[in-house]
Amino acid sequence: MGYKRLAHIVFLSGLHPAPANLAAHYAHKLGGEWMAARAAVLPGVVGEVPVLDEELLSWADLLVTMDAVALANYPPLRPGLQHRHYPFEPIPAVADKTAWSALAARVRERVEGMVGGMRLLEKAAQATDANDL
C-alpha cells in the first residue's frame, strides 16, 4: 500500500525527450506503489512526449526539470506544486550507445532515490499511525 495516495510527478525536458521519458518509465517501474509519473517537454522539443500544458501542471504535485533549458523556461507554478531540478546533461549523440546507457543509469539512480524517499515517508506515516492507537 502506498503512503496516502500516489504522488503525481511530471518530469520536464527542454533539450531532448529521453531524460523525462526515462524518468517517468523508471518511476512507474520502480515506484508505482508510491508515484504516478508523466513525461513532458517544452514547446519545440521533437519527440513522442507531450508538451507541458496547464492540465499536466494542475495534475502534478511535483515538477522535476531535467536540464538547464527546462529549468530556465518552466512556467510559473501554482501554490502547492513543488519543483526540483535534476540536471541530466549533456545529451549524448544519437549514435553513442554507451553514453545513452550511462544516462539511463543516472536517471534510474535518481528515481531510485525518489522511491527511497517515498518508502521513508510511508514508514514514518505507519509509525505515527501505530503510535496513535
N, C-alpha and C positions, 0 to 999 in steps of 0.2 A: 504494500500500500504506500502511496506517495505521501508527501508532507501534509499539506492541507488540500491543495489542488495542484495541477501541473503548472509550473512556471512557463509563461509564454515568452519565447525568446526569438528575436529577429536578428539574424546575422547579416550585416550590410557590407558589401564590397563596392569599391569605387573604381577599381582598375580592371578586375577580371572576376567573373562569377565563381570560379572554382573555390576560393577560400570559404566564401559564405555557404556554398553548396556542400562542401566537405563538412563544415561545422554543423550544419543542420542534419546531415546524414549521421554523423557520429553522435549528435545529441539524441536522435531517435534510437539509434542502435544501442548506445551505452547508457543512456539516461532516460529512456522512455517512461520509466516509472515516476520520474520527477519533473520532466520538462517536455514541452511541445515546442518544436523549433521550425522556423521558416527561414529560407534564404531570400535575400533581396539585393538588388543592385541600384545604383544611381542611374538616372536617365543617361542614355548614350552608351552604356556598357552592353556589349553584344553578348548574347547567350540565352540559354533556356531558363533563366531565372527571372521572376517578376521584378518590375521596377517598384521601388519603395513607394507606397501610397498611404493615404490617410487611413484606409481600412486596416492595413498592416500595423500602422502605428497605434491605432486605437485598440487593437487586439493584444499588443505586446505589453509585457511587464518590464522587459529589458531589451535595449537595443545595443548590439555589440558591433562596433565598427572594426573592419578587418584590415584597413590600410589607411595611409595618410590622406588620400583623396576622400574617402568616406568620412574620415574624422573632420576634415575641413568643410564638408558640404552636406552633412546631415541636417534635416530641418529642425526647427525648434520643437522641443519635446513638451508634451502635456505634463502637468503635475502628476507625480506618481510613477512616471515612466523613467526608469533608471537607464544610465548609459555606462558602458565600459568600452575600453579600446584595447584590442588585442592585435597589434600590427603583424601582418604576415607579408613582408616584403623582403627582397624584390620578388616579383612574379617570374617564375622560370620561363626560359624559352620553350616553345612548344615541343621541340624535339628532345629536350633534356629530361629524360625519364627518371634519372637519378635525382635530379633536383625536385621534380614533381613528387616523387616518393618521400623525399625529405620534408617537403611542405606538408604533405598529407599526415606524416608522422607528427609534425609540430602542431598541426591543428588538432589531431586526435588527443595529443597530450594536454592541450589547453582545455578541451572539452572534458577530458577525464578529471581535470581539476575542478571544473564546474560541477560535475556529477558528485565528486567527493564532498564539495561544499553542501550540496543538497542532502546528501546522506547525513552529514553532521546536523543540519537543521532538523531533519526528521528525528534523529536520535534525541536531540535536545527537546523537541516537542513531546516525544514519548516520555522522556524523563519528567518533564513538567506535568504531563497528564497523570503519570503514576503518583507523583507527589501530591496531586490534588485529591486523590482518592481517600 
